[in-house]
Amino acid sequence: MNHSVLKCVQLIQEAKTIAALTGAGISTKAGIPDFRGPQGLYVTCRYDPDTVFDIGYFYKDPSLFYEFARDFFVLTEKIKPTFTHYFLSELEKKGKVCGIVTQNIDSLHQMACSENIYEMHGSFWKSLCLECHREYSFEHMKIKLSQETIPRCACGGLLKPDIVFFGENVKYLHESEQLASGADLFFVIGTSCVVYPAAMIPQYVEGAIIVVNQGPVELALDNVVLTVAEDIDTFFERVAACL
């Protein structure tokens, strides 16, 4: 049996409080190419992220963002959580995982039935009216996007998905820091740790850190006890088999 798998299993079994930071790499096998990758929406549909996700531009002309949103919602019709999403959910049900910090806006952790999720960049899971603050569900927004060029509330106000645009503060920063500081085992999964402030979260961990990512990770911390540079789902499938 692979040494990395056995070490990970041992650390999970010994840990009382586990938390995780996840990034785009956990979702690529779900059918969501990294937006910035060669098959990502930014490239294939020629979207400029600096315009699509700029809050000032959104207020001025939300139509470009909603063109992107329609393509994204088409993707969501085909996707489902990966093995690793479900693996983290199962560890939460068993009382091991106490929370997940994610940079992703795809809501796959919710679909996998994880409950304590801190979405630092928000998500499409809900949308809000900028005038009356009425909340719209993911499913309701899908319907509105099929019927309206720019979705609006019943009151006439502009709807905005609860995602963090450039120019807005990230969500749950304090809660994420507290979660990390209280974990005796912390997973860094599918992120290269280059996007701040999410990349700072592992610095608050006093326990052991396990990094699982196919690409390089910029994380120079003394408490990184295991680094796994291979397919994320394949690794956790082997870990689950041992557990």
Backbone torsions as a table, in degrees:
resi	resn	phi	psi	omega
1	MET	NA	138.8	-179.3
2	ASN	-55.6	133.4	-178.0
3	HIS	-59.4	-41.0	-178.9
4	SER	-62.4	-39.7	179.0
5	VAL	-64.4	-47.0	-179.0
6	LEU	-63.3	-39.5	179.8
7	LYS	-66.7	-41.6	178.5
8	CYS	-63.3	-45.3	178.6
9	VAL	-58.8	-46.2	179.9
10	GLN	-59.8	-45.2	-178.8
11	LEU	-65.6	-38.1	176.9
12	ILE	-64.7	-44.4	-178.7
13	GLN	-64.0	-35.7	-177.4
14	GLU	-82.7	-22.1	-174.6
15	ALA	-74.2	143.6	173.8
16	LYS	-100.2	-31.5	-177.9
17	THR	-133.3	114.0	-178.3
18	ILE	-115.1	138.4	174.1
19	ALA	-135.5	168.9	-177.0
20	ALA	-147.7	150.1	169.1
21	LEU	-116.1	124.0	-179.0
22	THR	-120.2	150.4	178.8
23	GLY	-132.9	-165.6	-171.8
24	ALA	-57.3	-30.1	-176.5
25	GLY	-62.7	-24.0	-179.6
26	ILE	-75.1	-18.2	-173.6
27	SER	-107.4	-6.1	-175.9
28	THR	-62.4	-36.0	179.6
29	LYS	-77.7	-8.4	175.4
30	ALA	-79.6	-9.9	-179.2
31	GLY	106.9	12.9	177.5
32	ILE	-112.1	97.8	175.7
33	PRO	-62.3	145.5	174.1
34	ASP	-49.4	123.5	-176.1
35	PHE	-49.4	-35.8	-176.5
36	ARG	-90.9	-5.1	-178.3
37	GLY	-76.3	176.2	-175.5
38	PRO	-62.4	-25.6	178.4
39	GLN	-107.2	10.1	-177.6
40	GLY	-76.5	161.5	-176.9
41	LEU	-62.4	-31.0	-179.8
42	TYR	-60.9	-36.8	-175.7
43	VAL	-89.0	-51.9	-173.4
44	THR	-67.0	-31.3	-180.0
45	CYS	-106.8	6.5	175.8
46	ARG	57.2	42.9	174.6
47	TYR	-88.9	141.7	174.3
48	ASP	-97.8	108.5	-176.3
49	PRO	-60.1	-29.5	-179.4
50	ASP	-68.4	-19.4	176.4
51	THR	-98.0	-47.6	-177.2
52	VAL	-57.1	-41.5	-174.0
53	PHE	-107.6	22.0	175.9
54	ASP	-90.5	123.8	-173.3
55	ILE	-65.7	-36.3	177.9
56	GLY	-63.6	-41.8	179.1
57	TYR	-68.0	-36.9	179.2
58	PHE	-60.6	-45.5	179.5
59	TYR	-64.7	-33.2	-178.2
60	LYS	-78.2	-44.1	-177.9
61	ASP	-152.6	91.3	-176.9
62	PRO	-76.0	-3.5	-173.8
63	SER	-63.6	-39.0	-179.4
64	LEU	-64.6	-42.4	177.3
65	PHE	-60.3	-42.0	-176.4
66	TYR	-73.3	-21.9	169.1
67	GLU	-64.0	-46.5	176.4
68	PHE	-60.3	-44.8	-177.1
69	ALA	-59.5	-38.6	178.6
70	ARG	-63.3	-42.7	177.1
71	ASP	-63.7	-39.8	178.8
72	PHE	-64.0	-42.0	-179.2
73	PHE	-67.4	-29.8	173.4
74	VAL	-62.8	-41.3	176.6
75	LEU	-59.9	-41.0	-175.1
76	THR	-65.4	-21.2	177.4
77	GLU	-67.4	-22.6	-173.6
78	LYS	-105.3	-10.6	-170.6
79	ILE	-96.5	157.6	171.5
80	LYS	-150.1	158.4	-177.4
81	PRO	-57.5	151.4	177.7
82	THR	-84.5	174.3	176.7
83	PHE	-57.0	-40.3	-176.6
84	THR	-68.1	-36.0	173.2
85	HIS	-57.4	-47.6	-179.0
86	TYR	-68.6	-34.4	179.0
87	PHE	-61.0	-46.1	178.6
88	LEU	-65.0	-36.9	178.2
89	SER	-64.1	-41.4	179.5
90	GLU	-66.1	-39.4	177.4
91	LEU	-65.0	-31.4	176.1
92	GLU	-68.4	-43.2	179.2
93	LYS	-61.6	-30.5	-179.6
94	LYS	-85.7	2.6	176.9
95	GLY	83.3	12.1	-179.7
96	LYS	-89.3	-54.9	179.9
97	VAL	-82.1	126.1	-179.1
98	CYS	-102.1	-8.5	178.0
99	GLY	174.9	157.4	179.6
100	ILE	-129.1	128.7	170.8
101	VAL	-100.3	126.6	-179.9
102	THR	-129.4	146.0	174.3
103	GLN	-91.8	-7.0	-172.5
104	ASN	-84.6	151.8	178.9
105	ILE	-111.4	15.2	-171.8
106	ASP	-89.1	-8.1	177.7
107	SER	64.4	17.9	-178.1
108	LEU	-69.5	-27.6	175.6
109	HIS	-64.5	-39.9	176.2
110	GLN	-64.4	-42.0	-179.8
111	MET	-62.5	-28.5	178.0
112	ALA	-85.5	2.6	175.9
113	CYS	76.1	20.7	166.7
114	SER	-70.1	150.0	-174.6
115	GLU	-113.5	-43.9	-175.5
116	ASN	-94.2	87.9	-173.1
117	ILE	-122.1	129.7	175.2
118	TYR	-109.2	102.8	-178.8
119	GLU	-89.7	96.2	-174.2
120	MET	-63.4	-29.5	179.9
121	HIS	-104.8	13.4	-179.8
122	GLY	71.8	-164.3	-179.9
123	SER	-166.4	174.8	174.7
124	PHE	-85.2	3.2	-174.2
125	TRP	-58.4	-31.0	175.3
126	LYS	-145.0	159.9	175.5
127	SER	-131.7	156.4	-176.6
128	LEU	-128.6	143.9	172.1
129	CYS	-76.6	130.9	-178.4
130	LEU	-76.1	-9.5	179.1
131	GLU	-99.7	-61.1	-174.8
132	CYS	-99.5	-6.2	177.0
133	HIS	68.2	19.0	173.8
134	ARG	-63.1	142.5	-177.9
135	GLU	-99.0	137.2	177.7
136	TYR	-118.9	136.9	-178.5
137	SER	-77.0	165.8	176.2
138	PHE	-54.6	-47.4	-177.9
139	GLU	-66.5	-39.6	179.5
140	HIS	-64.3	-40.0	179.4
141	MET	-66.1	-35.7	177.4
142	LYS	-60.0	-40.6	178.9
143	ILE	-66.5	-45.8	-178.8
144	LYS	-63.8	-36.9	179.4
145	LEU	-65.5	-28.2	178.6
146	SER	-79.8	-13.8	-175.1
147	GLN	-113.1	-23.2	-173.6
148	GLU	-129.4	138.5	177.0
149	THR	-64.1	-46.8	174.9
150	ILE	-123.3	106.8	-175.9
151	PRO	-61.4	133.4	178.4
152	ARG	-130.2	154.8	179.4
153	CYS	-72.9	166.1	175.1
154	ALA	-59.7	-26.7	179.8
155	CYS	-82.4	-6.7	-179.2
156	GLY	98.6	-8.0	-178.7
157	GLY	-71.9	152.7	177.8
158	LEU	-70.8	137.1	176.5
159	LEU	-93.6	140.6	178.6
160	LYS	-132.5	120.7	173.6
161	PRO	-56.3	148.9	-174.9
162	ASP	-79.3	52.6	176.6
163	ILE	-109.9	157.9	-178.3
164	VAL	-89.5	118.0	177.2
165	PHE	-89.1	160.5	170.9
166	PHE	-58.7	130.2	-176.4
167	GLY	102.4	-5.9	177.0
168	GLU	-113.1	154.8	177.1
169	ASN	-76.7	145.8	175.7
170	VAL	-66.7	163.6	-179.9
171	LYS	-97.7	154.7	168.5
172	TYR	57.3	30.5	-179.1
173	LEU	-63.6	-48.1	-179.1
174	HIS	-64.0	-44.1	180.0
175	GLU	-62.9	-37.7	179.9
176	SER	-67.8	-40.3	177.4
177	GLU	-62.6	-42.8	179.4
178	GLN	-65.3	-41.7	178.9
179	LEU	-59.6	-46.0	-179.1
180	ALA	-64.3	-42.4	-176.6
181	SER	-68.3	-23.2	-178.7
182	GLY	-93.8	-0.7	-176.9
183	ALA	-89.9	135.1	172.6
184	ASP	-92.6	-7.3	170.1
185	LEU	-142.8	129.7	-175.5
186	PHE	-131.2	124.9	177.3
187	PHE	-95.6	135.8	168.9
188	VAL	-113.0	110.2	-169.5
189	ILE	-125.0	121.8	171.6
190	GLY	69.5	28.5	176.6
191	THR	-138.9	143.9	179.5
192	SER	-89.8	-2.1	178.6
193	CYS	59.0	46.9	176.8
194	VAL	-116.6	-10.8	-179.7
195	VAL	-96.2	117.9	-178.7
196	TYR	-100.2	150.1	9.6
197	PRO	-88.7	0.4	-179.1
198	ALA	-58.1	-35.5	-178.4
199	ALA	-64.4	-15.9	179.5
200	MET	-80.6	-20.3	-171.6
201	ILE	-55.6	-44.3	179.6
202	PRO	-59.1	-22.3	-179.5
203	GLN	-66.2	-18.3	179.9
204	TYR	-88.0	-6.5	-177.5
205	VAL	-78.4	127.9	174.9
206	GLU	-99.1	-19.3	178.4
207	GLY	-83.9	-163.5	-178.6
208	ALA	-80.1	145.7	178.6
209	ILE	-118.2	132.5	173.6
210	ILE	-114.9	125.4	180.0
211	VAL	-106.2	125.1	176.9
212	VAL	-128.1	109.2	-177.9
213	ASN	-161.5	138.5	-178.4
214	GLN	-70.7	-31.1	-179.5
215	GLY	-98.0	177.6	178.8
216	PRO	-65.8	149.1	-179.7
217	VAL	-125.4	129.1	-179.9
218	GLU	-89.7	82.9	-176.8
219	LEU	-145.0	95.4	-178.2
220	ALA	-103.2	79.0	-179.7
221	LEU	-123.6	141.6	-177.4
222	ASP	-66.7	-23.4	-176.8
223	ASN	-93.9	13.2	169.4
224	VAL	-77.7	106.4	-173.7
225	VAL	-96.3	-14.2	-178.3
226	LEU	-154.2	129.6	175.7
227	THR	-123.4	122.8	-177.1
228	VAL	-117.1	114.9	-179.0
229	ALA	-107.6	72.6	178.8
230	GLU	-152.1	179.8	-179.6
231	ASP	-56.3	128.4	-172.4
232	ILE	-64.4	-50.1	-178.0
233	ASP	-64.3	-40.8	179.8
234	THR	-60.1	-43.2	179.5
235	PHE	-63.2	-49.2	-176.4
236	PHE	-72.8	-23.0	172.6
237	GLU	-64.3	-40.0	178.4
238	ARG	-69.9	-38.1	177.7
239	VAL	-63.0	-45.9	-179.4
240	ALA	-61.7	-37.8	179.8
241	ALA	-62.9	-35.4	179.1
242	CYS	-76.1	-34.4	178.9
243	LEU	-69.0	NA	NA
